[in-house]
Amino acid sequence: MVREWDPRTASSAEIASLLDTLNAVLAADLPQDPPWRENSMREYLAEVMPGERRISWVAQAEPATDGSPGAILGHVHVLLLGDIGVLEVLVHPAERRTGLGRDLVLTAARRVYQEGFQSIGVEVVGDTPAVAFYESLGFSKEYVETRSVLDLSGVDWAELSEMATGIGAGYHLEFHPGGPPDELIEAYARAKAEVRDVEDGELRPSSYDPQRLRDSLDCLHRRGMKPYIVLALHEQTGEVAGLTEVVVPVQHPTRADQYDTIVVQDHRGYGIDRAIKARMLMELRSAEAELTEVQTWNAQANEAMLKVNAELGYRPDREWCEYSIDVAELVHRLDAGR
Ligand SMILES: CC(C)(COP(=O)(O)OP(=O)(O)OC[C@H]1O[C@@H](n2cnc3c(N)ncnc32)[C@H](O)[C@@H]1OP(=O)(O)O)[C@@H](O)C(=O)NCCC(=O)NCCS
């Protein structure tokens, strides 16, 4: 049975059951990824940026004979932003190939259509059943990135410490756990607006203006995702010349996510990219006792970034793709197939 579901009011047992399904999916499809924990799981599922909406549904098993509620076997949510609905679907490995995934997508797609949105996008992890699934539904591949993972136990910390200080004269680095301080928000947003070397999927919102940046940091905190920032400041102008962002989610604190890394055009060629990333890893090592890995996503054409990451010890892991489809076309196709 598929029904609309609100994580804000769901019972703790339902949240725990959904987490079990998520971990069963990870064990089946991404066995190298750490299992998720219950910490702030409700907030992770419920909190959104101002102006965005997330609508969720679950597929729940029948109640047991003793009346206790059935397990959550499938889940779909769609995040409505701009003119796109970003979809995420999970089906427990024991329940796959029975048409449940297709039903969940149809339920969400109908709503996205009714709400007047144009298209649906989804992140699809390479080399998992999701590729054949979305291709069978008519989604097309828009963009491919490579996910790379750094194992901190293999890092040469002495070398890293040299990289962190190998920066041109006239710049200094600052570490800001929690996000940039308020007095630097404007300069920070300017750096993000001027140039972006996209390290994460286009499906994630980016923060170009100061208010959106504040909102985005606030949303991360509410979802249990701790942001860490290293900045390169240009001493003469006070401008942010470079920045790198890593998020440590309480749901999987052993593996952090690298978000944007940016070096502003005028400040390229001074070793800033290497230095900020190296400094970040050193800071994380002391700030996050449980951390063992960092993962990052890069466009395959972004050779400069890939080179720096390889020097730091990142190993390519797998493809991470964005697929999309016109909503009306998807609804029509799925309805016709019923
Ligand atoms: C992708 C996923 C949702 C599919 O769920 P499902 O319930 O098995 O899908 P359906 O039964 O509705 O399949 C619909 C069609 O998709 C295609 N398909 C689905 N899985 C497939 C597979 N493993 N191989 C080939 N085709 C497949 C088939 O055409 C299938 O139709 P058919 O069974 O009549 O041949 C499920 O595998 C899943 O949850 N994957 C994890 C997704 C994810 O987000 N992971 C991120 C963290 S790892």
The ligand as an ORCA input file, in Angstrom:
! r2SCAN-3c Opt
* xyz 0 1
  C      15.727      1.345     -8.694
  C      14.677      0.702     -7.783
  C      13.837      1.806     -7.157
  C      13.780     -0.209     -8.645
  O      12.730     -0.717     -7.825
  P      11.870     -1.993     -8.270
  O      10.676     -2.048     -7.398
  O      12.746     -3.192     -8.316
  O      11.471     -1.602     -9.761
  P      10.269     -2.211    -10.631
  O       9.970     -3.592    -10.181
  O       9.144     -1.230    -10.633
  O      10.966     -2.248    -12.059
  C      10.460     -1.550    -13.182
  C      11.333     -1.873    -14.374
  O      12.652     -1.320    -14.177
  C      13.610     -2.168    -14.807
  N      14.505     -2.715    -13.764
  C      14.387     -2.544    -12.432
  N      15.435     -3.157    -11.798
  C      16.173     -3.729    -12.759
  C      17.361     -4.527    -12.736
  N      17.954     -4.863    -11.591
  N      17.872     -4.941    -13.918
  C      17.261     -4.640    -15.100
  N      16.138     -3.914    -15.178
  C      15.597     -3.460    -14.027
  C      12.822     -3.309    -15.464
  O      12.510     -2.889    -16.782
  C      11.593     -3.346    -14.594
  O      10.474     -3.919    -15.250
  P      10.311     -5.537    -15.263
  O      10.568     -6.021    -13.873
  O       8.893     -5.707    -15.705
  O      11.330     -6.045    -16.223
  C      15.361     -0.163     -6.683
  O      16.255     -1.048     -7.286
  C      16.071      0.677     -5.658
  O      15.513      1.045     -4.630
  N      17.328      1.012     -5.886
  C      18.067      1.921     -5.025
  C      17.854      3.306     -5.539
  C      18.682      4.363     -4.884
  O      18.278      5.470     -4.833
  N      19.821      4.110     -4.414
  C      20.596      5.203     -3.853
  C      21.327      4.705     -2.708
  S      22.119      3.247     -3.237
*
